[in-house]
Amino acid sequence: MLIELYRDSAFEFIPDCIMKRQNVRTLSLVVCTFTYLLIGAAVFDSLESPTEARRWEFLQAVKNNFVKKYNVSDEDFRVMEIVIIENKPHKAGPQWKFAGAFYFSTVVLAMIGYGHSTPVTIPGKAFCMGYAMVGIPLGLVMFQSIGERLNKFASVIIRRAKRASGARCTEATEMNLMLATGMLSSAIITTGAAVFSRYEGWSYFDSFYYCFVTLTTIGFGDYVALQNDQALTNKPGYVALSLVFILFGLAVVAASINLLVLRFMTMQAEDAKRDEQDAQNLAGNAQPVTFDDETTYNMNGKLLEHNYTTENDETASLCSCTCMGGTRCLNHEQFIDPDFQPTDIIQSTQCLHRASI
């Protein structure tokens, strides 16, 4: 019982030290994240608030002039707002025919969520939730698998390039793969920005912004492709190009994220191994502890020494004196074997107790 209590109390300080270190690491990440959020909020506030105020003043002035000029009541103006807002998605053509529905399904599976079109019927909303519950995990697995294949392909290309250049180390390192996938992601975004700028009439910077928001699955919805000039029905090639851009671009981004996740897992494993090594070092350097029954343990709970006594211990030895066969051991001569006196090996007349029995 005393040993079990010791293991439950005294031996806990090593795991507690490791747990405290892990808690500090987690708390540091939380603090850094919230600090980053506060910095982002302050920057966006300073950048966007003045423009937002000016836009609001401009729109209110236009509204007041329109109402005064055409003598429109507030109720009629509200109806006009609703009609204009609801009519905006229809500029791209029917949103729920096969081409538009396929585009919407792709956006759902990729977790982009532009918000350009949404189900309005109860069956449609119910099916959308069930479809997303199955489709999102399926899409994540697919993108992850394609990302792994891309990383394998990139590693083969990197090894061949290193062999051709005569490099001493021909293995593809994590940094090589991250650089390769990063360059490929940049190429896809820059190329896509040029294409969307050409077809949508956006500036190149706005197109680049759209591509970045799309492939990172942020999907604000302020810029959405295929929403002008009946593009969903009149431009099938452009629709196919947009879908290929989304799917292939997300696969490449998934490859980059896969490398980052592997790097993070490697760092976590290294930290866990370091904590385990520190715990072993602490246990090895700790002083052994002896209990009342003269049993000695180290800080890992390993038995170091136990000073046994022969009192009330019938299984300790067949010889009650537990000797090593001294030449003048009366107990040994009397109870066990009077002829056992190996004077050719043990010449001392002292009766010595064995250290272990």
C-alpha contacts under 8 A as a table, 3 or more apart, distances in Angstrom:
res1	aa1	res2	aa2	distance
1	M	4	E	5.17
1	M	5	L	6.23
2	L	5	L	5.18
2	L	6	Y	6.21
3	I	6	Y	5.08
3	I	7	R	6.28
4	E	7	R	5.11
4	E	8	D	6.22
5	L	8	D	5.05
5	L	9	S	6.18
6	Y	9	S	5.18
6	Y	10	A	5.28
6	Y	11	F	6.76
7	R	10	A	6.00
7	R	11	F	5.15
7	R	12	E	7.34
7	R	301	G	6.87
8	D	11	F	6.45
8	D	12	E	6.55
9	S	12	E	5.52
9	S	13	F	7.90
10	A	13	F	6.52
11	F	14	I	6.64
11	F	299	M	6.22
11	F	300	N	7.07
11	F	301	G	7.53
12	E	15	P	5.65
12	E	16	D	6.15
13	F	16	D	4.93
13	F	17	C	6.16
14	I	17	C	5.18
14	I	18	I	6.51
14	I	279	A	5.97
14	I	282	L	7.33
14	I	283	A	7.68
15	P	18	I	5.07
15	P	19	M	5.96
15	P	279	A	7.51
16	D	19	M	4.94
16	D	20	K	5.99
17	C	20	K	5.16
17	C	21	R	6.34
18	I	21	R	5.12
18	I	22	Q	6.32
18	I	275	D	6.23
18	I	279	A	7.53
19	M	22	Q	5.09
19	M	23	N	6.05
20	K	23	N	4.98
20	K	24	V	6.11
21	R	24	V	5.12
21	R	25	R	6.28
22	Q	25	R	5.00
22	Q	26	T	6.22
23	N	26	T	5.11
23	N	27	L	6.01
24	V	27	L	5.07
24	V	28	S	6.01
25	R	28	S	5.10
25	R	29	L	6.40
26	T	29	L	5.14
26	T	30	V	6.33
27	L	30	V	5.05
27	L	31	V	6.12
28	S	31	V	5.11
28	S	32	C	6.04
29	L	32	C	5.08
29	L	33	T	6.06
30	V	33	T	5.14
30	V	34	F	6.24
31	V	34	F	5.27
31	V	35	T	6.00
32	C	35	T	5.00
32	C	36	Y	6.06
33	T	36	Y	5.03
33	T	37	L	6.24
34	F	37	L	4.89
34	F	38	L	6.17
35	T	38	L	5.08
35	T	39	I	6.20
36	Y	39	I	5.10
36	Y	40	G	6.11
37	L	40	G	5.05
37	L	41	A	6.10
38	L	41	A	5.09
38	L	42	A	6.20
39	I	42	A	5.18
39	I	43	V	6.21
40	G	43	V	5.15
40	G	44	F	6.07
41	A	44	F	5.26
41	A	45	D	5.95
42	A	45	D	5.10
42	A	46	S	6.28
43	V	46	S	5.26
43	V	47	L	6.16
44	F	47	L	5.03
44	F	48	E	5.68
44	F	49	S	7.64
45	D	48	E	5.58
45	D	49	S	5.36
46	S	49	S	6.07
46	S	50	P	7.42
47	L	50	P	7.09
47	L	51	T	7.73
48	E	51	T	5.41
48	E	52	E	6.04
49	S	52	E	5.03
49	S	53	A	6.24
50	P	53	A	5.22
50	P	54	R	6.36
51	T	54	R	5.13
51	T	55	R	6.12
52	E	55	R	5.17
52	E	56	W	6.17
53	A	56	W	5.16
53	A	57	E	6.29
54	R	57	E	5.16
54	R	58	F	6.16
55	R	58	F	5.06
55	R	59	L	6.13
56	W	59	L	5.22
56	W	60	Q	6.11
57	E	60	Q	5.20
57	E	61	A	6.17
58	F	61	A	5.16
58	F	62	V	6.28
59	L	62	V	5.07
59	L	63	K	6.08
60	Q	63	K	5.02
60	Q	64	N	6.14
61	A	64	N	5.22
61	A	65	N	6.20
62	V	65	N	5.20
62	V	66	F	6.08
63	K	66	F	5.10
63	K	67	V	6.12
64	N	67	V	5.19
64	N	68	K	6.07
65	N	68	K	5.12
65	N	69	K	5.92
66	F	69	K	5.15
66	F	70	Y	6.14
66	F	71	N	7.86
66	F	72	V	7.71
67	V	70	Y	5.55
67	V	71	N	5.25
67	V	72	V	4.78
67	V	73	S	6.98
67	V	77	F	7.71
68	K	71	N	5.10
68	K	72	V	7.05
72	V	76	D	6.21
72	V	77	F	6.35
73	S	76	D	5.26
73	S	77	F	6.18
74	D	77	F	5.05
74	D	78	R	6.13
75	E	78	R	5.12
75	E	79	V	6.37
76	D	79	V	5.09
76	D	80	M	6.30
77	F	80	M	5.01
77	F	81	E	6.29
78	R	81	E	5.07
78	R	82	I	6.36
79	V	82	I	5.17
79	V	83	V	6.21
80	M	83	V	5.12
80	M	84	I	6.12
81	E	84	I	5.24
81	E	85	I	6.11
82	I	85	I	5.21
82	I	86	E	5.98
83	V	86	E	5.23
83	V	87	N	5.93
84	I	87	N	5.13
84	I	88	K	6.31
85	I	88	K	5.47
86	E	89	P	6.88
87	N	90	H	5.45
87	N	91	K	7.09
88	K	91	K	5.68
89	P	92	A	6.18
89	P	93	G	7.71
89	P	95	Q	7.32
89	P	116	H	6.41
89	P	117	S	6.61
89	P	227	Q	6.81
90	H	93	G	5.06
90	H	94	P	6.13
90	H	95	Q	6.88
90	H	227	Q	8.00
91	K	227	Q	6.22
91	K	228	N	5.57
91	K	229	D	6.45
91	K	230	Q	6.16
92	A	95	Q	7.23
92	A	226	L	6.32
92	A	227	Q	4.17
92	A	228	N	4.74
92	A	229	D	5.84
92	A	230	Q	4.16
92	A	231	A	5.54
92	A	232	L	6.06
93	G	227	Q	7.86
93	G	229	D	7.72
93	G	230	Q	4.51
93	G	231	A	6.96
93	G	232	L	6.16
93	G	233	T	6.54
94	P	97	K	5.87
94	P	100	G	6.89
94	P	232	L	7.58
94	P	233	T	7.82
95	Q	99	A	7.84
95	Q	100	G	4.60
95	Q	101	A	6.50
95	Q	117	S	7.05
95	Q	232	L	7.75
96	W	99	A	7.56
96	W	100	G	5.20
96	W	101	A	4.84
97	K	100	G	5.45
97	K	101	A	5.79
98	F	101	A	5.00
98	F	102	F	5.89
99	A	102	F	5.17
99	A	103	Y	6.28
99	A	232	L	6.17
99	A	233	T	7.24
99	A	239	V	7.94
100	G	103	Y	5.04
100	G	104	F	6.17
100	G	232	L	6.13
101	A	104	F	4.96
101	A	105	S	6.06
102	F	105	S	5.01
102	F	106	T	6.18
103	Y	106	T	5.14
103	Y	107	V	6.31
103	Y	243	L	7.20
104	F	107	V	5.06
104	F	108	V	6.25
104	F	117	S	7.56
105	S	108	V	5.07
105	S	109	L	6.12
106	T	109	L	5.18
106	T	110	A	5.99
106	T	243	L	7.60
107	V	110	A	5.19
107	V	111	M	6.06
107	V	112	I	5.31
107	V	113	G	5.86
107	V	114	Y	7.37
108	V	111	M	5.07
108	V	112	I	6.48
108	V	113	G	6.14
108	V	132	A	6.51
108	V	135	G	7.92
108	V	136	I	7.48
109	L	112	I	7.93
109	L	132	A	6.49
109	L	135	G	5.37
109	L	136	I	4.94
109	L	139	G	5.93
110	A	136	I	6.87
110	A	139	G	6.61
110	A	140	L	7.99
110	A	217	T	7.06
110	A	247	L	7.92
110	A	250	L	7.88
111	M	136	I	7.05
111	M	217	T	5.98
112	I	214	T	6.39
112	I	217	T	4.34
112	I	218	I	5.93
112	I	219	G	4.79
113	G	217	T	7.68
113	G	218	I	7.73
113	G	219	G	5.50
113	G	220	F	7.61
113	G	221	G	7.56
114	Y	117	S	7.88
114	Y	219	G	4.87
114	Y	220	F	5.80
114	Y	221	G	4.16
114	Y	222	D	7.93
114	Y	224	V	6.98
115	G	118	T	6.35
115	G	220	F	7.90
115	G	221	G	5.89
116	H	221	G	6.46
116	H	224	V	7.26
119	P	122	I	7.99
119	P	124	G	5.45
119	P	125	K	5.54
119	P	128	C	7.71
120	V	124	G	6.76
120	V	125	K	6.82
121	T	124	G	5.08
121	T	125	K	6.20
122	I	125	K	5.13
122	I	126	A	6.12
123	P	126	A	5.09
123	P	127	F	6.03
124	G	127	F	5.17
124	G	128	C	6.02
125	K	128	C	4.99
125	K	129	M	6.39
126	A	129	M	5.35
126	A	130	G	6.49
127	F	130	G	5.16
127	F	131	Y	5.80
128	C	131	Y	5.00
128	C	132	A	6.00
129	M	132	A	5.19
129	M	133	M	6.23
130	G	133	M	5.11
130	G	134	V	6.55
131	Y	134	V	5.48
131	Y	135	G	5.72
132	A	135	G	4.89
132	A	136	I	5.43
133	M	136	I	6.02
133	M	137	P	7.15
134	V	137	P	6.06
134	V	138	L	6.40
135	G	138	L	5.00
135	G	139	G	5.92
136	I	139	G	5.05
136	I	140	L	6.15
137	P	140	L	5.03
137	P	141	V	6.20
138	L	141	V	5.27
138	L	142	M	6.16
139	G	142	M	4.99
139	G	143	F	6.01
140	L	143	F	5.24
140	L	144	Q	5.97
141	V	144	Q	5.05
141	V	145	S	6.05
142	M	145	S	5.14
142	M	146	I	6.15
143	F	146	I	5.12
143	F	147	G	5.94
143	F	250	L	6.92
143	F	251	A	4.89
143	F	254	A	5.95
143	F	255	A	7.99
144	Q	147	G	4.99
144	Q	148	E	6.25
144	Q	251	A	7.19
144	Q	254	A	5.82
144	Q	255	A	6.87
144	Q	258	N	7.02
145	S	148	E	5.14
145	S	149	R	6.36
146	I	149	R	5.06
146	I	150	L	6.15
146	I	251	A	5.93
146	I	252	V	7.99
146	I	254	A	7.93
146	I	255	A	7.43
147	G	150	L	5.03
147	G	151	N	6.19
147	G	251	A	5.48
147	G	252	V	6.02
147	G	253	V	7.68
147	G	254	A	5.33
147	G	255	A	3.74
147	G	256	S	7.54
147	G	258	N	6.97
148	E	151	N	5.02
148	E	152	K	6.24
148	E	255	A	6.08
148	E	258	N	7.31
149	R	152	K	5.04
149	R	153	F	6.16
150	L	153	F	5.01
150	L	154	A	6.01
150	L	252	V	7.42
150	L	255	A	6.66
151	N	154	A	4.98
151	N	155	S	6.08
151	N	177	L	6.72
151	N	181	T	7.69
151	N	255	A	6.39
152	K	155	S	5.09
152	K	156	V	6.37
153	F	156	V	5.21
153	F	157	I	6.37
154	A	157	I	5.09
154	A	158	I	6.07
154	A	177	L	6.67
154	A	180	A	7.01
154	A	181	T	7.93
155	S	158	I	5.04
155	S	159	R	6.12
155	S	171	E	7.96
155	S	172	A	5.35
155	S	177	L	6.62
156	V	159	R	5.21
156	V	160	R	6.25
156	V	172	A	7.84
157	I	160	R	5.23
157	I	161	A	6.09
158	I	161	A	5.05
158	I	162	K	6.14
158	I	170	T	7.95
158	I	171	E	7.83
158	I	172	A	5.96
158	I	176	N	7.57
159	R	162	K	5.12
159	R	163	R	6.19
159	R	170	T	5.22
159	R	171	E	5.74
159	R	172	A	5.91
160	R	163	R	5.08
160	R	164	A	6.09
160	R	170	T	7.76
161	A	164	A	5.10
161	A	165	S	6.17
162	K	165	S	5.08
162	K	166	G	6.16
162	K	167	A	5.27
162	K	169	C	7.50
162	K	170	T	5.29
163	R	166	G	5.10
163	R	167	A	6.05
163	R	170	T	6.02
164	A	167	A	7.79
167	A	170	T	6.25
172	A	176	N	5.94
172	A	177	L	6.78
173	T	176	N	5.12
173	T	177	L	6.41
174	E	177	L	5.15
174	E	178	M	6.05
174	E	259	L	7.31
174	E	263	R	8.00
175	M	178	M	5.05
175	M	179	L	5.99
176	N	179	L	5.14
176	N	180	A	6.14
177	L	180	A	4.99
177	L	181	T	6.09
177	L	259	L	7.75
178	M	181	T	5.29
178	M	182	G	5.86
178	M	256	S	6.32
178	M	259	L	6.64
179	L	182	G	5.05
179	L	183	M	6.11
180	A	183	M	5.22
180	A	184	L	6.23
181	T	184	L	4.97
181	T	185	S	6.03
181	T	252	V	6.82
181	T	253	V	7.76
181	T	255	A	6.84
181	T	256	S	5.73
182	G	185	S	5.10
182	G	186	S	6.16
182	G	256	S	6.76
183	M	186	S	5.07
183	M	187	A	6.14
184	L	187	A	5.02
184	L	188	I	6.23
184	L	252	V	7.35
185	S	188	I	5.17
185	S	189	I	6.23
185	S	249	G	7.13
185	S	252	V	6.20
185	S	253	V	6.44
186	S	189	I	5.18
186	S	190	T	6.06
187	A	190	T	5.27
187	A	191	T	5.98
188	I	191	T	5.21
188	I	192	G	5.88
188	I	245	F	7.97
188	I	249	G	6.63
189	I	192	G	5.10
189	I	193	A	5.97
189	I	208	F	6.57
189	I	211	C	5.77
189	I	212	F	6.72
189	I	249	G	7.93
190	T	193	A	5.06
190	T	194	A	6.44
190	T	208	F	6.53
191	T	194	A	5.23
191	T	195	V	6.41
192	G	195	V	5.04
192	G	196	F	6.09
192	G	207	S	7.78
192	G	208	F	7.55
192	G	211	C	6.69
192	G	245	F	7.18
193	A	196	F	5.30
193	A	197	S	5.92
193	A	204	Y	6.17
193	A	205	F	7.79
193	A	207	S	4.61
193	A	208	F	4.64
193	A	210	Y	7.68
193	A	211	C	6.29
194	A	197	S	5.15
194	A	198	R	6.27
194	A	204	Y	6.42
194	A	207	S	7.19
194	A	208	F	7.92
195	V	198	R	5.19
195	V	199	Y	6.39
196	F	199	Y	5.13
196	F	200	E	5.49
196	F	201	G	7.53
196	F	202	W	7.27
196	F	207	S	5.96
196	F	225	A	7.54
197	S	200	E	5.49
197	S	201	G	5.29
197	S	202	W	4.76
197	S	203	S	5.84
197	S	204	Y	5.58
197	S	206	D	7.95
197	S	207	S	5.54
198	R	201	G	5.75
198	R	202	W	7.42
200	E	225	A	7.00
200	E	226	L	7.89
200	E	228	N	7.65
202	W	206	D	6.07
202	W	207	S	6.05
203	S	206	D	5.22
203	S	207	S	6.17
204	Y	207	S	5.01
204	Y	208	F	6.06
205	F	208	F	5.00
205	F	209	Y	6.10
206	D	209	Y	4.91
206	D	210	Y	6.15
207	S	210	Y	4.97
207	S	211	C	6.24
208	F	211	C	5.14
208	F	212	F	6.21
209	Y	212	F	5.20
209	Y	213	V	6.11
210	Y	213	V	5.18
210	Y	214	T	6.01
210	Y	223	Y	6.07
210	Y	224	V	7.55
211	C	214	T	5.08
211	C	215	L	6.09
212	F	215	L	5.39
212	F	216	T	6.06
213	V	216	T	5.42
213	V	217	T	6.20
213	V	218	I	5.19
213	V	219	G	5.56
213	V	220	F	7.19
214	T	217	T	5.06
214	T	218	I	6.21
214	T	219	G	5.44
214	T	246	I	7.38
215	L	218	I	7.73
215	L	246	I	6.74
215	L	249	G	6.21
215	L	250	L	5.50
215	L	253	V	7.04
216	T	219	G	7.91
216	T	250	L	7.70
216	T	253	V	7.64
220	F	223	Y	7.53
221	G	224	V	5.84
224	V	227	Q	6.52
225	A	228	N	7.92
225	A	242	S	7.69
226	L	230	Q	7.83
226	L	231	A	5.26
226	L	232	L	6.13
226	L	238	Y	7.98
226	L	239	V	6.97
227	Q	230	Q	7.14
227	Q	231	A	6.50
227	Q	232	L	7.61
228	N	231	A	5.89
229	D	234	N	7.99
230	Q	233	T	5.79
230	Q	234	N	5.86
230	Q	235	K	7.77
231	A	234	N	5.13
231	A	235	K	4.97
231	A	236	P	7.54
231	A	238	Y	7.69
231	A	239	V	7.43
232	L	235	K	6.12
232	L	236	P	6.67
232	L	239	V	6.45
233	T	236	P	6.54
235	K	238	Y	5.36
235	K	239	V	6.35
236	P	239	V	4.94
236	P	240	A	6.18
237	G	240	A	5.14
237	G	241	L	6.16
238	Y	241	L	4.98
238	Y	242	S	6.14
239	V	242	S	5.17
239	V	243	L	6.31
240	A	243	L	5.16
240	A	244	V	6.16
241	L	244	V	5.14
241	L	245	F	6.09
242	S	245	F	5.06
242	S	246	I	6.30
243	L	246	I	5.16
243	L	247	L	6.19
244	V	247	L	5.26
244	V	248	F	5.74
244	V	249	G	7.81
245	F	248	F	5.50
245	F	249	G	5.50
246	I	249	G	5.25
246	I	250	L	5.96
247	L	250	L	5.28
247	L	251	A	6.28
248	F	251	A	5.02
248	F	252	V	6.37
249	G	252	V	5.19
249	G	253	V	6.21
250	L	253	V	4.97
250	L	254	A	5.93
251	A	254	A	4.91
251	A	255	A	6.30
252	V	255	A	5.01
252	V	256	S	6.56
253	V	256	S	5.11
253	V	257	I	6.19
254	A	257	I	4.92
254	A	258	N	5.88
255	A	258	N	4.99
255	A	259	L	6.44
256	S	259	L	5.25
256	S	260	L	6.40
257	I	260	L	4.96
257	I	261	V	6.05
258	N	261	V	5.09
258	N	262	L	6.14
259	L	262	L	5.07
259	L	263	R	6.10
260	L	263	R	5.02
260	L	264	F	6.12
261	V	264	F	5.01
261	V	265	M	6.08
262	L	265	M	5.03
262	L	266	T	6.07
263	R	266	T	5.02
263	R	267	M	6.24
264	F	267	M	5.06
264	F	268	Q	6.19
265	M	268	Q	4.95
265	M	269	A	6.11
266	T	269	A	5.06
266	T	270	E	6.11
267	M	270	E	5.03
267	M	271	D	6.14
268	Q	271	D	5.06
268	Q	272	A	6.15
269	A	272	A	5.04
269	A	273	K	6.09
270	E	273	K	5.07
270	E	274	R	6.04
271	D	274	R	4.99
271	D	275	D	6.11
272	A	275	D	5.05
272	A	276	E	6.19
273	K	276	E	5.06
273	K	277	Q	6.14
274	R	277	Q	5.05
274	R	278	D	6.11
275	D	278	D	5.02
275	D	279	A	6.15
276	E	279	A	5.03
276	E	280	Q	6.27
277	Q	280	Q	5.08
277	Q	281	N	6.15
278	D	281	N	5.00
278	D	282	L	6.10
279	A	282	L	5.08
279	A	283	A	6.13
280	Q	283	A	5.02
280	Q	284	G	5.98
281	N	284	G	5.02
281	N	285	N	6.11
282	L	285	N	5.27
282	L	286	A	6.10
283	A	286	A	5.25
283	A	298	N	7.33
283	A	299	M	5.01
283	A	300	N	5.87
284	G	298	N	7.79
284	G	299	M	7.29
284	G	300	N	7.97
286	A	298	N	7.18
286	A	299	M	6.15
287	Q	298	N	6.78
287	Q	299	M	7.37
288	P	296	T	6.45
288	P	297	Y	5.55
288	P	298	N	4.37
288	P	299	M	6.53
289	V	296	T	5.52
289	V	297	Y	5.49
289	V	298	N	6.29
289	V	299	M	7.71
290	T	293	D	7.96
290	T	294	E	5.83
290	T	295	T	5.44
290	T	296	T	4.25
290	T	297	Y	6.54
291	F	294	E	5.33
291	F	295	T	5.39
291	F	296	T	6.48
292	D	295	T	7.28
294	E	306	H	6.00
294	E	307	N	5.94
295	T	303	L	7.55
295	T	304	L	7.74
295	T	305	E	5.87
295	T	306	H	4.50
295	T	307	N	6.81
296	T	303	L	6.13
296	T	304	L	5.36
296	T	305	E	5.06
296	T	306	H	6.29
297	Y	300	N	7.63
297	Y	301	G	5.43
297	Y	302	K	5.34
297	Y	303	L	4.69
297	Y	304	L	5.29
297	Y	305	E	7.27
298	N	301	G	5.42
298	N	302	K	5.56
298	N	303	L	6.87
298	N	304	L	6.75
299	M	302	K	7.38
303	L	306	H	7.79
309	T	313	D	7.29
310	T	313	D	5.03
310	T	314	E	7.36
310	T	316	A	6.41
310	T	320	S	7.06
310	T	321	C	7.78
310	T	322	T	7.89
313	D	316	A	5.72
314	E	317	S	7.01
314	E	318	L	7.87
315	T	318	L	7.36
316	A	322	T	7.94
316	A	357	I	6.31
317	S	320	S	6.46
317	S	322	T	6.14
317	S	357	I	6.71
318	L	322	T	7.84
318	L	336	I	7.86
319	C	322	T	5.36
319	C	323	C	7.34
319	C	331	N	7.85
319	C	332	H	6.50
319	C	335	F	7.52
319	C	336	I	6.60
320	S	331	N	7.33
320	S	332	H	7.86
321	C	331	N	6.61
321	C	332	H	7.16
321	C	353	H	7.45
322	T	353	H	5.79
322	T	354	R	6.27
322	T	357	I	7.61
323	C	326	G	7.03
323	C	329	C	7.89
323	C	332	H	7.81
323	C	351	C	6.13
323	C	352	L	5.52
323	C	353	H	4.70
323	C	354	R	5.84
324	M	351	C	7.08
324	M	352	L	6.05
324	M	353	H	6.42
324	M	354	R	6.04
325	G	329	C	7.16
325	G	332	H	7.48
325	G	340	F	7.27
325	G	341	Q	6.55
325	G	342	P	7.29
325	G	346	I	7.42
325	G	351	C	7.12
326	G	329	C	5.64
326	G	341	Q	6.98
326	G	346	I	6.56
326	G	347	Q	7.58
326	G	348	S	6.44
326	G	349	T	5.83
326	G	350	Q	5.82
326	G	351	C	4.83
326	G	352	L	7.02
327	T	341	Q	5.44
327	T	342	P	7.41
327	T	343	T	6.73
327	T	346	I	7.28
327	T	347	Q	6.85
327	T	348	S	6.59
327	T	349	T	5.10
327	T	350	Q	7.25
327	T	351	C	7.53
328	R	349	T	5.29
328	R	350	Q	6.69
328	R	351	C	6.73
329	C	332	H	5.36
329	C	333	E	6.33
329	C	350	Q	7.84
329	C	351	C	5.87
330	L	333	E	5.02
330	L	334	Q	5.90
331	N	334	Q	5.07
331	N	335	F	5.95
331	N	336	I	7.77
332	H	335	F	5.69
332	H	336	I	5.45
332	H	337	D	6.41
332	H	338	P	6.81
333	E	336	I	6.10
333	E	337	D	5.40
333	E	338	P	3.78
333	E	339	D	7.09
333	E	340	F	7.30
334	Q	337	D	7.02
334	Q	338	P	6.09
335	F	338	P	7.68
337	D	340	F	5.39
338	P	341	Q	7.60
341	Q	346	I	7.99
342	P	345	I	5.52
342	P	346	I	5.81
342	P	347	Q	7.73
343	T	346	I	4.97
343	T	347	Q	4.91
344	D	347	Q	6.70
354	R	357	I	6.65
